[in-house]
Amino acid sequence: MATATAPTQTLHTIVVYLEDEPGALNRVVNLFRRRGYNIESLSVGHTEEANVSRMTLVVRGEDSTVEQCTKQLYKLLEVIKVTDVTDDSIIVREMAIIKVTADKPESRAEIMQFSEIFKARVLDVAADAITVEITGPEEDVERFFALLRRYGIKESVRTGRIAISRGSVANSAI
């Protein structure tokens, strides 16, 4: 007897252009929540066009179901354009700010050295901690976190994935 295999769940990067309206972000997030999706990362900011925001969502799901969600987004009044850029040629970045315990001179020196290797910027130095900022591919940010964990991470914040198409092709909102 053959066993059925479950459809594979892929990590999807979806870019949504939407009007800057109160509650617009909430309506987009609720659409995914109602379908049982956990949003793995979400980043929103203003675009080069007035009153238009760009949202980058990362969700894990079956291709067909995520495609259905992207089509449903168009039913929201504020949504201007939706693109699943998962298979496109894109540049992906994440930013993190990390406050690390650095109460020993040797720890402080090692953290500074790791920061230089990863092209991270030192933002603040205190008697017992160093705060650094790293921007880069998610894998690099995660490797940097892994190195710093042994010193003790006091506090951290991450932006989540942001993505833009490579080359001269503009993925403009309108």
Protein Blocks (a to p, Z undefined) as FASTA:
>chain_A
ZZddddddddddddddddddehklmmmmmmmmmnopacfbdcddddfbehiacddddddd
dfklmmmmmmmmmmpmklmbdcdfklmccddddddddddddfbfklmmmmmmmmmmnopa
cfbdcfkbccddddddfklmmmmmmmmmmnopabdcdebjadddehjbdcbfZZ
